[in-house]
């Protein structure tokens, strides 16, 4: 296999002795040749199978010649928006334009178009009318059927139709992409490749679709929200590679979009083989003059341990993309990559992360999943851990110990999400002890998301009692270790089910913790999640019974931007800039009892002076309790008043909006992105 970077220009292609590449890969991201980027994984995998691949990264979508760099590829085009959905990449949840793109040279925004997959494919089709186009990545994978589009506030068709592509490779793609390549290389026409798991195709011949479930037609889901939720429930129930049926959706009764069952999970050996491919572990040298690619610095010295997640949170797209069955690399594979890090001149002794969607998941949830898949109507952790769940941190613990023992490694951090409910289900506290002793540096970020059980039930998250119990265990362990470490909770506002009453309850909880959240996520409705379905329809698809759409429960949804702003402001009620919104929310809900001076109040009767700032006693880290403090945190001082119990100010690391939509996935033709704490 050739060494060096994959060709990024006609000159580099010629220097590698290639006249016509087998595939041209068009991506919305800059080229980073690292195993945490799906562009690199898919291209290197094809290269290992004997195929040549040339890259066109961030082409000028206004110029058709920008996709003609290499002429027509021998087998086809592969197209992806990049590491993130292009709309999430461009816009905040408030639909305001972002100012930075971590996957572009120098972090410059605007290097890719909105709806990048559609735009790139249409650009290719202007010149190459009949050349096969296969799309993948998070943007294509989660739009494989009709879907609600938050940015245009309407239901859109399958991206397969709007893009004019021939196939979608959905999911992670290491199985489906080589199979597609082999089929094309053997002379099979693109329209005849209808049999590969993990793909979506289109046909006008309904009779050719076998062993399949017909979803409600596009015209139905576009006009009837209950039919939309019903269709989504069917799709969610067919995401398991061992049990899923073929699904198809009709358009005008004449055109059918057909989804084959998901590809089977990778074995440990297959994962090891993928991560042993000859990645350069760097961005292409042509980007150096522009300041490099910021995203690489976040993951360069992080180690991917696993993929898939049986946590199955409702706001997370992982079930639709990676699936619920956990796949893991061997210790030998991970240690080999760690030793590669050690040889890097930029390595300072710190491994930034070891994990994936959920750090400590190193095997499927139970033995049944290995042969029969994940349960269709039961979850592994919600509302309580399943009796069949195999709770065991020993393998992950052993891996961390081996990494810590490597000469030259000063510290190994755990920054991927871990499930505190799974940790509590383990009666052996060895993992918690070593996590606190070796893998946390002052702050542990976890994601309870909310404290109202009404909201948590719609999120598919454990009840607040579970989170409080974890906080007590964390406090006890740190006291035992004589460490002063804090929990930094991630919180979400305006999730479906969250009323103003729930938002106020969360503010009161924060008051009792003495914690000033500096990073808050307003719920972002992105394709492929149960929560987005709730947001659009006002119905909970997980409550479907007896295949009857009428049984789905109604859900309260805060859609009004002003109400969403009030819910968010309540989480950061100590910020003087939020005073008017917080006061309006309290008066609207008849909670004037929370306006006044003293420990029990949220805000004073009068707004603070402009520029007065937040008194130090009204900020604090959620951590070990002191004196009268709640066991889960630290008491606040009075509302904009006297100092409290001396809480430490904590700034949540990072300033980027959090999105499960782009979490930990490369979707066949895209990169994996590490999700934050669950």
C-alpha positions as CSV (number, residue, x, y, z in Angstrom):
1,X,0.0,0.0,0.0
2,X,1.4,3.4,-0.9
3,X,2.8,5.6,1.9
4,X,2.0,9.3,2.3
5,X,-1.2,11.2,2.0
6,X,-4.0,10.4,-0.4
7,X,-4.0,12.6,-3.6
8,X,-5.6,16.0,-3.0
9,X,-4.9,17.3,-6.5
10,X,-4.3,16.1,-10.1
11,X,-0.5,16.7,-9.6
12,X,-0.4,14.4,-6.5
13,X,-2.5,11.8,-8.4
14,X,0.0,11.8,-11.2
15,X,3.0,11.6,-8.8
16,X,1.4,8.4,-7.4
17,X,1.3,6.9,-10.9
18,X,-2.5,7.0,-11.2
19,X,-4.2,8.1,-14.4
20,X,-7.8,7.6,-13.5
21,X,-8.9,7.0,-9.9
22,X,-11.4,4.3,-9.1
23,X,-13.3,6.7,-6.8
24,X,-13.4,10.4,-6.2
25,X,-14.4,11.3,-2.7
26,X,-16.0,14.8,-2.3
27,X,-16.1,16.1,1.3
28,X,-17.3,19.2,3.0
29,X,-14.3,18.9,5.4
30,X,-10.7,19.5,4.9
31,X,-8.6,16.4,4.6
32,X,-7.2,15.0,7.9
33,X,-5.6,11.6,7.6
34,X,-6.4,10.3,11.1
35,X,-8.5,7.4,12.3
36,X,-10.9,9.7,14.1
37,X,-12.1,11.0,10.7
38,X,-14.3,8.9,8.5
39,X,-13.0,10.3,5.3
40,X,-9.7,8.9,6.1
41,X,-11.1,5.6,7.3
42,X,-13.2,4.9,4.2
43,X,-10.5,6.0,1.8
44,X,-7.8,4.0,3.5
45,X,-10.1,1.0,3.7
46,X,-10.8,1.1,0.0
47,X,-7.1,1.6,-0.7
48,X,-6.4,-1.5,1.4
49,X,-8.8,-3.5,-0.9
50,X,-6.8,-2.4,-4.0
51,X,-8.9,0.6,-5.0
52,X,-7.5,4.1,-5.8
53,X,-9.2,7.1,-4.2
54,X,-8.6,10.8,-4.9
55,X,-10.0,13.6,-2.7
56,X,-11.8,16.8,-3.5
57,X,-12.2,18.6,-0.2
58,X,-14.4,21.7,0.2
59,X,-15.0,22.3,-3.6
60,X,-16.4,25.7,-4.7
61,X,-20.0,24.8,-5.0
62,X,-20.6,27.7,-7.3
63,X,-18.2,26.4,-9.9
64,X,-18.9,23.0,-11.7
65,X,-15.2,22.7,-12.6
66,X,-14.3,22.3,-8.9
67,X,-15.5,18.7,-9.0
68,X,-13.7,18.0,-12.3
69,X,-10.2,17.9,-10.9
70,X,-9.6,14.3,-11.9
71,X,-12.2,13.8,-14.6
72,X,-14.6,11.0,-14.4
73,X,-13.7,8.3,-11.8
74,X,-13.7,4.7,-13.1
75,X,-16.3,3.5,-10.6
76,X,-18.0,6.4,-9.0
77,X,-18.2,9.4,-6.7
78,X,-18.4,9.2,-2.9
79,X,-20.0,12.3,-1.3
80,X,-20.3,13.5,2.3
81,X,-21.0,16.8,4.0
82,X,-18.1,16.1,6.3
83,X,-17.7,15.4,10.0
84,X,-20.8,17.3,10.9
85,X,-24.2,17.9,9.4
86,X,-23.6,21.0,7.4
87,X,-26.6,22.8,8.9
88,X,-25.4,22.1,12.5
89,X,-22.0,23.1,11.4
90,X,-23.3,26.5,10.1
91,X,-26.1,27.4,12.6
92,X,-26.8,27.6,16.3
93,X,-30.0,26.3,17.7
94,X,-31.3,29.9,17.5
95,X,-30.5,29.6,13.7
96,X,-27.8,32.2,14.0
97,X,-24.7,31.8,11.8
98,X,-21.7,30.3,13.6
99,X,-18.3,32.1,13.4
100,X,-15.9,29.2,13.2
101,X,-15.6,25.8,11.5
102,X,-13.2,23.5,13.2
103,X,-13.0,21.3,10.2
104,X,-11.8,24.0,7.8
105,X,-8.3,25.5,7.4
106,X,-7.7,28.1,10.0
107,X,-11.2,27.5,11.4
108,X,-12.7,29.7,8.7
109,X,-16.5,29.4,8.3
110,X,-18.2,29.3,4.9
111,X,-16.0,26.7,3.1
112,X,-19.0,24.4,2.5
113,X,-22.6,25.1,1.5
114,X,-25.8,24.6,3.4
115,X,-27.3,21.1,2.7
116,X,-23.8,20.2,1.4
117,X,-24.6,16.7,0.2
118,X,-27.5,17.9,-2.0
119,X,-25.4,20.7,-3.4
120,X,-22.3,18.6,-4.1
121,X,-24.3,15.9,-5.8
122,X,-26.2,18.4,-8.0
123,X,-22.9,20.0,-8.9
124,X,-21.5,16.6,-10.0
125,X,-24.6,15.8,-12.0
126,X,-24.3,18.9,-14.1
127,X,-21.2,17.3,-15.7
128,X,-21.4,13.6,-15.0
129,X,-24.9,12.6,-15.9
130,X,-24.6,8.8,-15.4
131,X,-21.6,8.3,-13.1
132,X,-22.6,6.4,-9.9
133,X,-22.9,8.6,-6.8
134,X,-22.9,7.1,-3.4
135,X,-23.6,9.4,-0.4
136,X,-23.0,8.8,3.2
137,X,-22.0,10.5,6.5
138,X,-24.1,11.9,9.2
139,X,-26.0,14.2,6.9
140,X,-27.1,11.6,4.5
141,X,-27.4,8.7,7.0
142,X,-30.0,10.5,9.2
143,X,-32.0,11.9,6.2
144,X,-32.4,8.5,4.5
145,X,-36.2,8.7,4.7
146,X,-38.6,11.7,4.8
147,X,-37.6,13.9,7.8
148,X,-38.4,17.0,9.7
149,X,-35.9,19.8,8.8
150,X,-35.7,22.3,11.7
151,X,-34.0,25.0,9.6
152,X,-36.7,25.3,7.0
153,X,-39.4,24.1,9.5
154,X,-40.9,21.5,7.1
155,X,-40.8,17.9,6.2
156,X,-38.4,17.1,3.4
157,X,-38.1,14.2,1.1
158,X,-35.4,11.5,1.4
159,X,-32.0,13.0,0.7
160,X,-31.6,10.2,-1.9
161,X,-34.2,12.0,-4.1
162,X,-33.2,15.6,-3.5
163,X,-29.5,14.9,-4.1
164,X,-30.0,12.8,-7.3
165,X,-27.5,10.2,-5.8
166,X,-27.9,6.5,-6.6
167,X,-27.2,4.9,-3.1
168,X,-26.9,5.9,0.5
169,X,-24.4,4.1,2.7
170,X,-25.9,4.6,6.1
171,X,-24.3,3.7,9.4
172,X,-20.5,3.4,9.7
173,X,-19.8,1.9,6.3
174,X,-16.8,-0.4,6.7
175,X,-18.9,-3.3,5.5
176,X,-21.2,-1.6,2.9
177,X,-18.6,0.6,1.1
178,X,-16.2,-2.2,0.1
179,X,-19.2,-4.3,-1.0
180,X,-20.5,-1.5,-3.2
181,X,-17.0,-1.1,-4.6
182,X,-16.7,-4.8,-5.4
183,X,-20.1,-4.9,-7.0
184,X,-19.2,-1.9,-9.3
185,X,-15.8,-3.4,-10.1
186,X,-17.4,-6.7,-11.2
187,X,-19.6,-4.9,-13.7
188,X,-22.9,-4.8,-11.8
189,X,-24.8,-1.6,-12.7
190,X,-25.5,0.8,-9.9
191,X,-29.3,0.4,-10.2
192,X,-28.9,-3.3,-9.7
193,X,-27.0,-2.9,-6.3
194,X,-30.1,-3.4,-4.2
195,X,-29.1,-6.2,-1.9
196,X,-26.3,-4.7,0.4
197,X,-27.1,-4.3,4.1
198,X,-26.5,-0.7,5.3
199,X,-27.7,0.9,2.0
200,X,-30.7,2.7,0.7
201,X,-31.7,2.6,-2.9
202,X,-34.7,3.8,-5.1
203,X,-36.9,2.0,-7.5
204,X,-40.1,2.3,-9.4
205,X,-40.8,-1.4,-9.2
206,X,-42.6,-2.1,-6.0
207,X,-42.9,-5.8,-6.9
208,X,-39.1,-6.2,-6.6
209,X,-39.2,-5.1,-2.9
210,X,-39.4,-8.3,-0.7
211,X,-39.7,-9.1,3.0
212,X,-40.4,-5.4,3.7
213,X,-42.5,-3.1,5.8
214,X,-44.2,-0.2,3.8
215,X,-43.9,3.0,5.8
216,X,-46.6,5.7,5.6
217,X,-46.3,7.5,2.2
218,X,-44.4,10.7,2.0
219,X,-47.6,12.6,1.3
220,X,-49.1,11.2,4.5
221,X,-46.2,12.1,6.8
222,X,-45.9,15.5,5.3
223,X,-49.5,16.4,6.0
224,X,-50.3,14.3,9.1
225,X,-48.0,14.6,12.2
226,X,-49.5,11.5,13.8
227,X,-48.5,9.5,10.7
228,X,-45.1,11.1,10.8
229,X,-44.6,9.9,14.4
230,X,-45.9,6.5,13.5
231,X,-43.5,6.2,10.6
232,X,-40.6,7.2,12.9
233,X,-41.6,4.7,15.5
234,X,-41.4,1.9,12.9
235,X,-38.0,3.1,11.7
236,X,-36.7,3.3,15.3
237,X,-37.9,-0.3,15.9
238,X,-35.9,-1.5,12.9
239,X,-32.4,-0.2,13.7
240,X,-31.0,-3.5,14.9
241,X,-28.9,-5.4,12.4
242,X,-30.1,-8.8,13.6
243,X,-33.9,-8.1,13.7
244,X,-34.6,-5.2,11.4
245,X,-36.9,-5.6,8.4
246,X,-36.4,-3.9,5.1
247,X,-38.4,-0.6,5.0
248,X,-39.7,1.4,2.1
249,X,-41.5,4.7,1.6
250,X,-43.5,5.7,-1.4
251,X,-43.5,9.0,-3.2
252,X,-46.6,9.8,-5.3
253,X,-47.3,6.1,-5.3
254,X,-44.8,5.6,-8.1
255,X,-41.3,6.0,-6.7
256,X,-40.0,4.0,-3.7
257,X,-37.1,4.6,-1.4
258,X,-36.0,1.3,0.1
259,X,-33.8,0.9,3.2
260,X,-32.1,-2.5,3.6
261,X,-31.4,-3.7,7.1
262,X,-28.4,-2.2,8.9
263,X,-24.9,-3.7,8.3
264,X,-23.7,-6.2,11.0
265,X,-21.4,-4.8,13.7
266,X,-17.7,-5.1,13.2
267,X,-15.9,-7.8,15.1
268,X,-13.0,-6.9,17.3
269,X,-10.6,-8.1,14.7
270,X,-12.3,-6.0,12.0
271,X,-12.1,-2.9,14.2
272,X,-8.4,-3.6,14.9
273,X,-7.8,-3.9,11.1
274,X,-9.5,-0.6,10.5
275,X,-7.4,1.3,13.1
276,X,-4.2,-0.4,11.9
277,X,-4.5,1.2,8.4
278,X,-1.6,3.5,7.6
279,X,-2.9,6.9,8.6
280,X,-0.6,9.9,8.6
281,X,-2.2,11.2,11.8
282,X,-2.0,14.7,10.4
283,X,-3.8,17.2,8.2
284,X,-2.7,17.6,4.6
285,X,0.4,19.8,4.4
286,X,-1.3,22.2,2.0
287,X,-3.3,23.6,5.0
288,X,-0.3,24.6,7.0
289,X,-0.1,28.1,5.5
290,X,-3.7,28.7,6.7
291,X,-3.2,27.6,10.3
292,X,-4.0,23.9,10.0
293,X,-7.3,22.2,10.9
294,X,-8.4,23.0,14.5
295,X,-10.4,19.8,14.9
296,X,-7.3,17.7,14.8
297,X,-5.9,19.2,18.1
298,X,-9.0,18.0,19.9
299,X,-8.5,14.3,19.0
300,X,-4.9,13.9,18.0
301,X,-4.0,12.3,21.3
302,X,-7.3,10.7,22.0
303,X,-7.9,6.9,21.6
304,X,-11.1,5.4,20.2
305,X,-11.9,2.4,22.3
306,X,-15.4,1.5,21.1
307,X,-18.5,2.4,19.1
308,X,-22.2,1.9,19.4
309,X,-24.2,2.7,22.6
310,X,-26.9,0.9,24.5
311,X,-27.7,4.1,26.4
312,X,-30.3,5.0,23.7
313,X,-31.1,8.6,24.9
314,X,-34.0,10.1,23.0
315,X,-32.1,13.2,21.9
316,X,-29.2,11.1,20.5
317,X,-28.9,10.0,16.9
318,X,-26.5,7.1,17.7
319,X,-29.2,4.5,17.6
320,X,-30.0,5.4,14.0
321,X,-26.4,5.7,13.0
322,X,-24.0,3.4,15.0
323,X,-26.7,1.3,16.7
324,X,-27.1,0.0,20.2
325,X,-24.7,-2.9,20.0
326,X,-21.3,-2.0,21.4
327,X,-18.2,-2.9,19.4
328,X,-14.7,-2.6,20.9
329,X,-11.1,-2.7,19.8
330,X,-8.6,-5.0,21.5
331,X,-6.2,-3.8,24.1
332,X,-3.3,-4.6,21.8
333,X,-4.7,-2.4,19.1
334,X,-5.3,0.6,21.4
335,X,-1.9,0.2,23.1
336,X,-0.2,0.2,19.6
337,X,-1.9,3.5,18.8
338,X,-0.9,4.9,22.1
339,X,2.7,4.0,21.4
340,X,2.4,5.8,18.1
341,X,1.3,8.9,20.0
342,X,4.4,8.6,22.2
343,X,6.6,8.9,19.2
344,X,4.9,12.1,18.1
345,X,7.1,15.1,18.8
346,X,4.0,17.1,19.9
347,X,3.0,14.6,22.5
348,X,3.5,16.0,26.0
349,X,2.6,12.9,28.0
350,X,-1.1,13.4,28.2
351,X,-3.6,11.0,26.6
352,X,-6.7,13.3,26.3
353,X,-9.4,10.6,26.2
354,X,-10.0,6.8,25.9
355,X,-13.5,6.0,24.9
356,X,-16.2,6.6,22.3
357,X,-19.9,7.4,22.6
358,X,-19.8,6.0,26.2
359,X,-16.3,5.5,27.6
360,X,-16.8,2.4,29.8
361,X,-18.9,0.3,27.4
362,X,-16.6,-2.4,26.2
363,X,-19.0,-5.1,25.2
364,X,-22.6,-5.6,24.2
365,X,-25.2,-5.0,27.0
366,X,-25.9,-8.7,27.3
367,X,-25.0,-12.1,25.8
368,X,-28.2,-12.1,23.8
369,X,-27.2,-9.1,21.7
370,X,-24.2,-11.1,20.3
371,X,-26.5,-13.3,18.3
372,X,-30.1,-11.9,18.4
373,X,-29.5,-8.2,18.7
374,X,-30.9,-5.5,21.0
375,X,-34.5,-5.9,22.4
376,X,-37.0,-4.1,20.2
377,X,-39.4,-2.9,23.0
378,X,-37.0,-2.7,26.0
379,X,-34.1,-0.5,26.8
380,X,-30.9,-1.6,28.5
381,X,-30.7,1.2,31.1
382,X,-34.0,3.1,31.1
383,X,-36.0,3.4,33.2
384,X,-33.9,1.1,35.3
385,X,-31.0,-1.2,34.3
386,X,-32.2,-4.4,32.7
387,X,-31.7,-7.5,34.9
388,X,-29.9,-9.1,32.0
389,X,-27.4,-6.2,31.7
390,X,-23.8,-7.3,32.1
391,X,-22.4,-4.6,34.4
392,X,-18.6,-4.9,34.4
393,X,-15.9,-2.2,34.3
394,X,-13.0,-4.6,34.6
395,X,-12.0,-4.7,31.0
396,X,-12.0,-0.9,30.7
397,X,-10.2,-0.6,34.0
398,X,-7.5,-3.0,32.8
399,X,-7.1,-1.0,29.6
400,X,-6.6,2.2,31.5
401,X,-4.1,0.6,33.8
402,X,-2.0,-0.6,30.8
403,X,-2.1,2.9,29.3
404,X,-1.0,4.5,32.5
405,X,1.9,2.1,32.8
406,X,3.3,3.1,29.4
407,X,6.7,4.9,29.7
408,X,6.2,8.5,28.8
409,X,2.6,8.7,29.7
410,X,2.0,11.2,32.5
411,X,-1.8,11.1,32.7
412,X,-4.7,9.4,31.0
413,X,-7.9,11.4,30.9
414,X,-11.4,10.1,30.5
415,X,-13.4,12.8,28.7
416,X,-15.8,10.6,26.7
417,X,-19.2,10.3,28.3
418,X,-19.8,7.6,30.9
419,X,-23.1,6.5,32.3
420,X,-23.4,7.2,36.0
421,X,-26.4,4.8,36.2
422,X,-24.3,2.0,34.7
423,X,-21.5,2.9,37.2
424,X,-23.9,2.8,40.1
425,X,-25.2,-0.6,39.0
426,X,-21.7,-2.0,39.5
427,X,-21.4,-2.9,43.2
428,X,-17.6,-2.9,42.8
429,X,-16.4,0.7,43.3
430,X,-12.9,0.1,42.0
431,X,-13.6,1.9,38.7
432,X,-15.0,4.9,40.5
433,X,-12.0,5.0,42.8
434,X,-9.4,4.9,40.0
435,X,-11.5,7.3,37.9
436,X,-11.3,9.8,40.7
437,X,-7.7,9.0,41.6
438,X,-6.1,8.9,38.1
439,X,-8.4,10.1,35.4
440,X,-10.1,13.3,36.6
441,X,-8.3,16.6,36.9
442,X,-10.4,18.7,39.3
443,X,-13.7,18.5,37.4
444,X,-15.8,15.6,36.2
445,X,-18.2,16.5,33.5
446,X,-21.4,14.4,33.5
447,X,-24.8,15.0,31.9
448,X,-27.9,14.6,34.1
449,X,-29.5,17.0,31.5
450,X,-32.4,17.9,33.8
451,X,-33.8,17.2,37.3
452,X,-37.5,17.0,36.5
453,X,-38.5,13.3,36.2
454,X,-41.2,14.5,33.8
455,X,-38.6,15.8,31.4
456,X,-36.1,13.0,32.1
457,X,-38.7,10.4,31.1
458,X,-39.0,12.1,27.7
459,X,-35.3,12.1,27.4
460,X,-34.9,8.4,28.2
461,X,-32.6,9.4,31.0
462,X,-32.5,8.0,34.6
463,X,-34.4,9.8,37.3
464,X,-32.9,12.6,39.4
465,X,-32.5,10.3,42.4
466,X,-30.0,8.2,40.4
467,X,-27.9,11.3,39.6
468,X,-28.1,12.5,43.3
469,X,-26.9,9.0,44.4
470,X,-24.0,9.2,42.0
471,X,-23.0,12.6,43.3
472,X,-23.0,11.3,46.9
473,X,-20.8,8.3,45.8
474,X,-18.4,10.7,44.0
475,X,-18.2,12.9,47.1
476,X,-17.5,10.0,49.4
477,X,-14.8,8.7,47.1
478,X,-13.1,12.0,46.9
479,X,-13.2,12.5,50.6
480,X,-11.6,9.1,51.0
481,X,-8.9,10.0,48.5
482,X,-8.4,13.5,50.1
483,X,-9.2,15.1,46.8
484,X,-11.1,18.3,46.2
485,X,-12.8,17.5,42.9
486,X,-16.1,18.7,41.5
487,X,-18.9,17.6,39.2
488,X,-19.7,19.9,36.4
489,X,-23.2,19.0,35.2
490,X,-24.3,19.5,31.6
491,X,-27.9,20.7,31.4
492,X,-30.4,21.1,28.6
493,X,-33.3,23.5,28.3
494,X,-36.5,23.3,26.3
495,X,-36.4,19.6,25.6
496,X,-39.9,18.2,24.7
497,X,-41.9,17.7,27.9
498,X,-40.2,20.6,29.7
499,X,-42.7,23.1,30.9
500,X,-42.0,26.4,32.6
501,X,-42.8,24.7,35.9
502,X,-40.0,22.1,35.1
503,X,-37.6,24.9,34.2
504,X,-38.2,26.7,37.5
505,X,-37.7,23.4,39.4
506,X,-34.4,23.1,37.7
507,X,-33.4,26.6,38.7
508,X,-34.3,25.9,42.3
509,X,-32.1,22.7,42.1
510,X,-29.2,24.8,40.8
511,X,-29.8,27.3,43.6
512,X,-29.4,24.6,46.1
513,X,-26.3,23.3,44.5
514,X,-24.7,26.7,44.4
515,X,-23.6,26.1,40.9
516,X,-23.5,28.7,38.1
517,X,-23.7,26.9,34.8
518,X,-21.6,28.6,32.1
519,X,-22.5,26.1,29.4
520,X,-26.2,25.4,28.7
521,X,-27.6,23.5,25.7
522,X,-31.0,24.5,24.3
523,X,-32.5,21.4,22.7
524,X,-31.5,21.3,19.1
525,X,-34.0,19.4,16.8
526,X,-31.8,17.5,14.3
527,X,-32.8,14.6,12.1
528,X,-32.7,11.0,13.4
529,X,-33.7,11.4,17.0
530,X,-36.9,10.6,19.0
531,X,-36.8,14.0,20.6
532,X,-36.9,15.7,17.2
533,X,-39.9,13.7,16.3
534,X,-41.5,14.8,19.6
535,X,-40.6,18.4,18.9
536,X,-42.2,18.4,15.4
537,X,-45.3,16.3,16.1
538,X,-46.0,16.9,19.8
539,X,-46.2,13.1,20.1
540,X,-44.0,10.5,21.8
541,X,-43.3,7.7,19.3
542,X,-41.9,5.4,22.1
543,X,-45.5,5.2,23.6
544,X,-46.9,3.5,20.5
545,X,-48.9,0.4,21.5
546,X,-50.4,-2.4,19.4
547,X,-49.2,-0.7,16.2
548,X,-52.0,1.9,16.6
549,X,-51.0,5.5,15.9
550,X,-53.8,6.7,18.1
551,X,-52.1,5.4,21.2
552,X,-49.1,7.7,21.1
553,X,-49.1,10.2,24.0
554,X,-49.1,13.9,23.5
555,X,-46.0,15.8,24.7
556,X,-45.8,19.5,25.7
557,X,-43.3,21.3,23.4
558,X,-41.8,24.7,23.9
559,X,-41.6,26.0,20.3
560,X,-42.0,29.7,20.9
561,X,-38.5,31.4,20.8
562,X,-39.4,33.7,23.7
563,X,-40.5,30.8,26.0
564,X,-37.3,28.9,25.0
565,X,-35.3,31.9,26.0
566,X,-37.0,32.1,29.4
567,X,-36.3,28.4,30.0
568,X,-32.7,28.8,29.1
569,X,-32.4,32.0,31.2
570,X,-33.7,30.2,34.3
571,X,-30.8,27.8,34.2
572,X,-28.4,30.8,34.3
573,X,-30.7,33.0,36.5
574,X,-27.7,34.5,38.4
575,X,-26.5,36.3,35.2
576,X,-27.8,39.9,35.4
577,X,-28.3,39.9,31.7
578,X,-31.1,37.3,32.2
579,X,-32.9,39.2,35.0
580,X,-35.9,40.4,32.9
581,X,-36.5,37.0,31.3
582,X,-36.3,35.2,34.7
583,X,-38.6,37.7,36.4
584,X,-41.1,37.4,33.5
585,X,-41.0,33.6,33.8
586,X,-41.5,33.6,37.6
587,X,-44.4,36.0,37.5
588,X,-46.0,34.2,34.6
589,X,-46.0,31.0,36.6
590,X,-47.2,32.6,39.9
591,X,-43.8,32.1,41.6
592,X,-43.2,35.6,43.0
593,X,-42.2,33.7,46.1
594,X,-38.8,33.2,44.4
595,X,-38.2,37.0,44.1
596,X,-36.6,38.6,47.1
597,X,-33.4,38.7,49.2
598,X,-32.1,35.7,50.9
599,X,-30.9,32.1,50.3
600,X,-34.2,30.8,49.0
601,X,-34.8,33.4,46.3
602,X,-33.6,33.3,42.7
603,X,-33.5,37.0,42.0
604,X,-33.9,40.3,43.9
605,X,-37.0,42.5,43.5
606,X,-35.1,45.0,41.4
607,X,-32.7,44.4,38.5
608,X,-29.0,44.8,39.3
609,X,-27.1,47.8,37.9
610,X,-25.8,47.4,34.4
611,X,-22.3,46.0,34.5
612,X,-22.5,45.1,38.1
613,X,-21.6,41.5,37.4
614,X,-22.5,38.5,39.6
615,X,-21.5,38.5,43.2
616,X,-18.9,35.9,44.0
617,X,-21.2,34.2,46.5
618,X,-23.6,33.4,43.7
619,X,-21.3,31.2,41.7
620,X,-20.0,27.8,42.7
621,X,-18.9,24.4,41.5
622,X,-21.2,21.5,41.9
623,X,-19.2,19.2,44.0
624,X,-18.6,17.9,47.5
625,X,-21.0,19.3,50.0
626,X,-20.0,21.5,52.9
627,X,-21.9,22.2,56.1
628,X,-25.6,22.6,55.3
629,X,-25.0,22.0,51.6
630,X,-27.0,19.4,49.7
631,X,-25.1,16.2,49.4
632,X,-25.1,16.6,45.6
633,X,-23.5,20.0,45.6
634,X,-23.0,23.3,47.4
635,X,-25.4,25.9,48.7
636,X,-25.8,29.2,46.9
637,X,-25.5,32.6,48.5
638,X,-28.5,34.9,48.5
639,X,-30.0,36.1,45.2
640,X,-27.5,38.7,44.0
641,X,-26.7,39.2,47.7
642,X,-24.4,38.0,50.4
643,X,-21.8,35.4,49.9
644,X,-22.7,31.8,50.3
645,X,-20.5,29.0,51.5
646,X,-17.5,29.9,49.4
647,X,-18.3,27.8,46.3
648,X,-15.6,27.6,43.7
649,X,-16.4,29.1,40.3
650,X,-16.3,26.5,37.6
651,X,-16.2,27.2,33.9
652,X,-17.3,24.3,31.8
653,X,-14.6,23.3,29.3
654,X,-15.3,24.3,25.7
655,X,-17.6,26.8,24.3
656,X,-19.2,24.9,21.5
657,X,-22.8,24.1,21.3
658,X,-23.3,20.4,22.0
659,X,-25.1,18.2,19.5
660,X,-25.8,14.5,19.7
661,X,-26.6,14.7,16.0
662,X,-23.0,14.7,15.1
663,X,-21.8,12.5,17.8
664,X,-19.3,9.7,17.3
665,X,-20.0,8.6,13.8
666,X,-18.8,8.6,10.3
667,X,-21.8,7.1,8.5
668,X,-20.0,5.2,5.8
669,X,-18.5,8.3,4.2
670,X,-17.7,10.6,7.0
671,X,-15.8,11.0,10.3
672,X,-16.5,9.9,13.8
673,X,-16.9,12.6,16.4
674,X,-16.6,12.0,20.0
675,X,-19.8,12.7,21.9
676,X,-19.8,14.5,25.2
677,X,-20.9,13.1,28.5
678,X,-24.1,11.2,28.5
